[in-house]
Amino acid sequence: MVSSSLPTCLTGLASWLKENLLLTLTFSGVLIGVLLGMFLRLYELDQETIDLVAYPGELFMRLLKLMILPLVIASLITGAASLNAKMNGMIALRTIVYFITTSLLAACVGLVLVILVHPGNPETKLSLGSGTTEEKKVSILDNFLDLGRNTFPDNLFQAAFLTAGTKYEKEDGKGELIKKVGTRNGTNTLGIIFFCLTFGTVLGSMGKKAAPVVDFFKVIDEVIMKMVTTIMWVSPVGIGSVICAKILEVGELSSVMSQLALFIATVCSGLFIYQFTFLQAIYFVFVRKNPYKFWWNLFQSWMTAFATASTAAALPITFRCMEKARVDPRISKFVLPIGATVNMDGTALFVTVASIFIAQMNDIPLNAGSYATVVLTSTAASIASASVPSAALVLMLIVLSAIDAPYQDVSLLWAIDWFVDRCRTTNNMLGDAYGAAVIEALSRKELELMDQEDRKSVV
């Protein structure tokens, strides 16, 4: 009996490994990267050697980033063209409402944990010393105005490599800061998203006349996805290299981790409680399916988001995972690019915890009004800072100025930000994917009606 069941068990294991070979290899890459990084730290490698260790990961990141722009353009145009204008508007509204609500919920989870755990105390400040962050004039109003400027770019080709932004500069010989609206390096994803959604919607409304153009973008979308599938087989080596190099680059890892252990534990607890309870509950309530099975289908993308610390870099792989999870591509192509740019629920949670931690460390008393200010400002600023590089820094400066806490202490957290950033990126990525599944469930009736109309038109 036992001897006959053993081959069956081995056959089952072999078939599972065959189906999940890439996932198993990627997970092995993560583990090897962590263990190898810890081991190589003993040899105190020079910077040139660390750069060589990081080189495969750098090439992997460049390949992923190379795919982002053509993938966003092709997927958004085909997604928007496959839906009518009314449906596009309805999905856009549901997407924005979902992202705002979940960011607010994440910030509230962070608030409850940071109050209960109370990771910050004046003794921590004494052991860490004073912060060195320079004064930087920031305004949540400027962020919202920049959000509008980036959403409606004046030059589509310029938007591929420049974003609009407000900055304050000192005039020569004067200490006064002058406000200037200019540009900075970086893809204006928001502007490209707006153009592609509008272009796709108008294209879809033109019927058979526009069919060749829609088919052209569908073919591009399929080609890019096949290229992404090939790149995914490089991910075990790339992800292992990125994680190993990052562990080697961090100076005095153990001392920094021990000094801020309670803060790290609070942030990571909040992120994982939100991921594994709140997101799962939202999915179950709206989709009525097993949420953990859905999470398992996204595990490849989860590991990529953790390794790269970028929702946008993980976007090509997230698309593949959503296909595996059988989410309607019309919805995922619409929601995921918007979410990768706008949705930062993990960041909202981190900023809430970090801002109150700094206030606790400086023995600044906070009341219910102050807590409400932190949560609302973190949520609003996380959405407004969609196009801002190093968004967490900007967000924290905005929130700390709102509660009169010292902005200089932001620099004390940068020593552990490499790790916490990866954890909150997994939250942001999962928020996008779960959002697509929830919006598909909410839009199911409309999608079925559209399918019926399409069948009638074919007949």
N, C-alpha and C positions, 0 to 999 in steps of 0.2 A: 504493500500500500504506500509506504513511505518512498520506496525506490521508484514507483511509477509517478508519484507526484513531483519528485525532484526534477526530472526532465521537463515537465510541464512548467514548473516554476522558472527554470533556466530559460526556456523558450519565451515565456512571458517577459522576463527581464531583458532578453536579447531584443525582442520586438519593441519594448519600451525605449531601450537605448538607441535603437535604429531611428525611431520616430523623433526622439529628443536629443539626437547626437550633438547638434549645434549648441543647444541649451546646456548640455552636460559639459561640453568643451569650454564654453564661455564661463560657466561657474568655476571650472577647474582653473581657468586663466586668472580669475579674481583671487582665488585662494593662493595660487602659486605666486601671484604678484605681491600679495600681503606678506607671505612667509619669506619670499626671496628678499623683499625690501627690509624686513626686520633682521634677516641674517646678514645682508650686505652692510647694514649700518655698523656692525661690529668692526668692519675694516676701514671705516672713515674714508670713503672714496673721494677723489678730487672731483671738481665740477665737470671736467672734460669727460670723465668716465660716466658720471651721472647723466650727462647729455647723450652719450651713446646708448645708455640703458633706456632713456626716454625717447630715442629716435623712432623706433617702430610705432610707439604710441602717437608720436607727433604726426607721422605719415597717415595713420589710421584716422586721427582727428581731421586732418586736411581732406581726406577722401569723403568723410561724412559731411563736412561743411561744403564741399564741392557740390554735393547732391541737393543741398537745402533749397537754393533759389529755383533751379529748374523744377524740382519736385513741388514746391509751394505754388509756383505759377501754373503748372500743368494740372495739379490736383484741384486747385481752387476753381480754375476755369471750367474743367470738366464737371466738377461737383455742382457749381452754380448753374451751368448750362443744362444739367439733367433735372433741375427743379424749376418750377415757374417762379415769377417775381414775388407773388404773395407768399409762397412757401419759403423762399429765401429770407424774406423779411421776418417771417414768423420764427424760423430757426435762429436767425441772428439775435432776435429779442430774447428767445429762450436761453441761448448761449450766454449772453451778457448777464442776464438775471441769475443764471446758475453760477457763473464765475464770481459775481459779487457776493452772493449768498454764502458760497463755500469759503471764500476768503475771509468773510466776517466770522463764520463758524470756526475756522482754523485759528484766527486771532483770539477768539473767546476761549478756545481750548488752551492756548498758550498762556492767557491771562490767569485762568484757574490754576494751572500747574505752577506758575511762577509765584503766585500768592501762597499756595499750599506748601511748596518745597522751600521757598525763600532762600535761593542759592547765594544771594549777594549779602555780604556784611562788611563792615569797615576793616576787619582783619584781612580779608581778601585783598582789599585795596592797598593795604600796607605791604603785603607780600609781593604784589604785582608792580607797585610803584605808580607814578602818575602817567597819564596818557600823553601822547605827542601829536594827536591829530590837529592839523592846522585849521584855523577858522575858514569856513567856506560858506558863503552866503547862498542859502537855498530857500526856495519858496514852493509850497504845494500848488499855488496859483500858476507859477511859471511852468511847473511840470504839466499841469492840465492844458495850458496854452500850447506848450511844445507837443503835447499829445495830439492836439488839433492840427498843428502845422505838419506833423509827420503823417497824419491820416490823409491829409490832402496835399500831396507833394506838388510842386510847380514844375518838376522835371522828372519823368519816370526813369530815364537812364541814370540820372544823378542819384536817384533813390536807391539804386543797386549798390552804391558804395559810400553815400553820405547821408547823415541824418541831421535834421534841424535841432538846435538846442540853444537855450539861454545861458549865458555865462556873465559873470561879473569880473571886470578887470580894473586894475588901478591905473590911473593916468600917470604919465611921467611927472615926477616931482610932487605928486599929490597923493594923499592917503585915501581919498574918496573913491569908492567903488562905482564904476560906470556899468550900467546894464547894456549888454549887446546880444542881439539875436543873430546867430551865425550857424555854421555847420561843423560837424566833427566826423571823423572816420567811423564807418560802420554801416551795415546795410539797413535801410529804412524799411523793415519788414511790414510795418503797419501800412505805409503808403502803397506798397506792392500788393498787399492783401486787399485793400480798398479798391484799387484799380482792377485786379483780377476778378473780384466778386461782381463789380459793376459790369465789366466786360463780359463775364460768363452769363450773367443774368440777361443782358441785352441780346447776347448771342442765342441763348435758349429761346427767347421770345420771337426770334426771326424764322423759326420752323425749318422747313426743308432747305431753304435758301442757304442757311448757315451750316447745314450738316457736314459739308467737307471740312470746314474749319474746326468744328467740334471733334470730328474724327481725327484730324491732325493732332490736336492736343491729347486726345485719348491714346493715340499711338505713342506720343512723347511720354505720357504718364506710364504706360506699360514698359517702355524701354528703360526709363529711370528706375522703376521698381525692380526690373531684372538686374540692373547694375547694382542696386542696393542689396539684392539677394546674394550676389557674388561677394560684395564687400563684407557682408555679415560673417562669411567664413574666415575672414581675417581678424574678426573681433576678439577671439580668445587671446591671440598674441598682442594685439593693440591695447586691449583693456588691461591685461597683465602688466604690460610695459608702462602704461600711464600710472597705475596704482603704485607699482614698485618705485618708479622715479619720484613720485610725490612724497612717499615715505622717506626716501633718501634725502630729499631736499630740505625737509623740515628740521630746523635746528633745535636741540634740547627738547626732544619730543616728550620724554617721560616727565620732566619737571613742569612743563607747560600744561600737560594733560592732568597732572595731579593737582596743580593750583586751581585749575578751572573745571575739575572733575564734576562738581555738583551742577555747574552751569551746563556743561555738555550733556549730563544725564537728564537735566530738565528739558532741554531743547529736543534731544533725541526721543525721550519718552513722549513728549507732546506730538512730535512728527509721526511716530509709529502708532500711538494711540489713535490719532486722526486717520492714519492710513488703514489700520486693521480693524477699526470699529466703526467710526463715523462714515467713511467712504463706503465700506461694505454694507452698512445699514441703509444708506441712501440708494445704493444699487439694488439691494433686495426689495426695498419699498416700491421703487418705480419699475424695475425690470422683471422682478419676480423670478429670478434665477439664482443659482449658487454663485455668490460674489467671489468666493475664494478660487473657484475654477476659472473665473474671468481673470483674476489676479495672476494665476499661474500662467495663463496664455500671454500675459504682459511681462513675464519675468525677464525675458531676453532684453526688452527695452528698459526695464527697471535697472538691470546691471549696467547697461550702456549709459543711462542717465547718471548713475552713481559714479562710474569711472570718468566720464567726460565733464561732469558738473555743468551740463548744458542741456536744457530741454530741446533747444533747436537742433543741436548736434545729434540728439537721439531720435529726432523726428522721423528720418527715413526708416529706421528700424521699428518705431512705434506704428507706422502705417502697415508694415508687414505683420506685426503682432495683432493689429485690429482686424486684418483679413482672416487671420487664424481664429480669432474670437468671434468671427461671423457678425461683425457690426456692419450695417448697411454702408457701403463705401460712399454713397451720396452724402451721408451725414458726417462720417469720419473725415472725408476730404474737406468738408466745410469747417468743422469744429476744431480739428487738431492744429492747423496753422494759426488760427486766431488764438487758441489756448496757449500755444508755445510762445506767443508774443505778449498776451494780456494777462493770462492767469498765473498768479504767483501766490497761491494759498500757503505753500510751505514758507515762502519768504515773509508773508504777513505774520505767520506764527513766530518765526525766528525774531523778527524785528520787535514784536510785542514783548517776548521774553527778554531779549537783550536790552531793550530800553528800560524796563522795570528793574532788571538786574543791576544796571548802572546806577539807577536811582537808589536802590537798596544799598549798594556798595558805598554810596556817598551819604547815606543816612538821611535821604530826602523823604519826608513824609508824603504819602500819596493818599488821596481820598477817592470816593466813588467817582466823582467828576473827573479826576485825573486818569483813573483806569479807563473810563469811557472814552476820554480824549485819545488815549494811547491806542485803543482798539479801533476806533473810527478812523484815526489818522493813519494807522498802519494799513488798514483796508483800502482807504481812498488813495493813499500814496502808492501802494503796490500796483494798483491799476493805472494810475497816472504816470508812473515811472516805467511804463512798458518799453520805452525806447531808450532808457538811460543805461549807459554802461556802469558796472559796479553798483547796481541798483540798491543793494542792501546798505551800502555806505550812505548813499543819498537819503534813503528812507529813514535810517537811524538818525541822521542829522535833523531831518524834518520833525520826527517824533520827539527827540530830546529837546529841541527848541520849544516844542509845544508844552512840555512839562517843566521847563527851566532846569534841566539836568545838564551836567557838563559834557559838551560834545567831545572834549579832548580824550575822554576815556574810551572812545570807540576803538582806538588803536590797540587797546589791551586785548581785544577779542580776535585780532587778525591772526595771531599765532595758531589759533585752532579753527579758523574759518575755512581752511582747505578741507577739513573733515566735515564740519557742520554744513557747509555749502553743498557737498555731495548728498547728504541726507535730505536736505530741503528740496534739492532738485528732483529727487525721486518722488517727493510729494507733489511737486508742480506737474511732473509728467503723468502721474497716476490721476491727478485731478482732471487733466485734459481728456485722458482716455475714458475715465468713468463718466465725465460730462457728455462725451459723444454717445455712450451707451444709454444714458438717462434721456438725452434729447431724442435719440432714435425711438425709445419707448414712448415718449410724450407725443412724437410726431407719427406714430405708426398708422393711425387712421388716414391721415393726409397722404402718406406715402402709398398706402393701399389704393386710395382713390386715384392717385396719379398713375399707378401701375395699370389700373382698370381702364383709364382713359387712353393710355399708350396702346394697350391691347386692342381697344376699339378702333383706334386710328390705323393700326396695322391691318385689321380685318377690312 
